[in-house]
Each structure stands twice: as C-alpha cells, then as structure tokens.
C-alpha cells in the first residue's frame, strides 16, 4: 500500500508548525510504504492508496489543543478548515480524482491552534498535546496496515 502523510503548515507561523513537527516524528519511525511529505505537494497525488493529512487550524468554536478528525470532504474543500496552505492540497486531490487516480482512503487530523501569527515555536498547550495527535495518526496508519521499522526513543 502506498500512503502519503502530508503536513499542512509552516514553522514560521507559531502553532502552524505542529503538523511539520508531528510529521517528522512519524517519519523517524520509518514506516514501510509511507512517504512523509513536508511541505505539501504542489501537484501530484495520483497513485496513492491512502492519504493522511495533519494540520493546525484556527480556533473558531473550540479550545486550543483540541484535536478533531477531518472528513475527506473537509480536505477536498480548503475553505472548510481555514488552514492557510490547504488550497494546494485541495487542488491536488481534485486533479487526482479527475484522472480517476485519487487516494481511496483519506483521513485528516487537525489541532486547534492557540497562535497562528508569525513567529517560531509551538505554544505550550499545542506542544503538550502533540504526542496525542501523533498517537492518533499512528492508529490511522496501523489501521491501513502500515508497520513502523523503528521504535521511537522514549526517554
């Protein structure tokens, strides 16, 4: 199975760097058949069996650090999440779907950000909740049959 994990976000905008940081943890586990893509692709998502998207979103009606699962329709319509960089993903999915080669399984996890302003570093609440988001991402990957080749060093 060919799986892509896409981090929507940037280290340059506070909590928006969450997806990047979480995707690096997943990449360090060396899943066979899983490609971690950071930054998000500017085009081709064809030929993927599954797609997992990670992102931080503005806190409209939720509390910072809250984790929500995104539905495939949320990821196909960039306006639903409020993420600054989601449009490129939405366009790439539309292109792959139009060719009949879009991913069959699509899942997303988003955490409500506390601060999306320019500046490096995650806020404390988002940083402390990141392991839970990574854990939920690992559950999705395992459900899709992905197996890590390396264990994380838990020191």
HELIX and SHEET records of a PDB file:
HELIX    1   1 UNK A   14  UNK A   17  5                                   4    
HELIX    2   2 UNK A   18  UNK A   28  1                                  11    
HELIX    3   3 UNK A   72  UNK A   76  1                                   5    
HELIX    4   4 UNK A   78  UNK A   80  5                                   3    
HELIX    5   5 UNK A   86  UNK A   98  1                                  13    
HELIX    6   6 UNK A  124  UNK A  143  1                                  20    
SHEET    1   A 5 UNK A  34  UNK A  37  0                                        
SHEET    2   A 5 UNK A   3  UNK A   8  1                                        
SHEET    3   A 5 UNK A  50  UNK A  57  1                                        
SHEET    4   A 5 UNK A 105  UNK A 112  1                                        
SHEET    5   A 5 UNK A  67  UNK A  70 -1                                        
END                                                                             
